[in-house]
Each structure stands twice: as C-alpha cells, then as structure tokens.
C-alpha cells in the first residue's frame, strides 16, 4: 500500500491524499508537479527514475488506511 507522503520533498508544498498535483517514482519519492516539471525535469533526484501521478486513495478508506504524516524534505531543495 502506498504511503501517500504529505509533502513535496523539494519545496515542502503540502500534498494531501487527494492531491492531483502529487507525483511519485517507483520508490514513492514524492514531489509536486511544479518541481517535477520544472527543476527536476521529470527525473527523480533520489533514484534517477521517472514520475507518474500519485493515485488518489478513496476518502472512505482513509480512516482504515491513513496517509503518512512523516514529512520528507531535501534540506537543499531541488537544486541539490
């Protein structure tokens, strides 16, 4: 099951479980569409893979299967 991380690793933008702006790689590195399309140019800085839109978990399942609350952030942002 996907963690549904709560933020962009580069700019720390909030990405709620139902955000259409969330992008993930195969390791669930999570970034916003703006950082993926801009600074990252479609390549994950952690693994070198590509991104896909993160699936949206149905709201009715959020109580049983909550999204992660652990924020992951690259201290230097997307430029590093």
Secondary structure as UniProt FT lines:
FT   TURN            9..11
FT   TURN            17..18
FT   TURN            20..21
FT   STRAND          22..24
FT   TURN            26..27
FT   STRAND          30..32
FT   HELIX           33..37
FT   TURN            38..42
FT   TURN            45..47
FT   STRAND          52..53
FT   HELIX           59..61
FT   TURN            62..64
FT   TURN            75..76
FT   HELIX           77..79
//
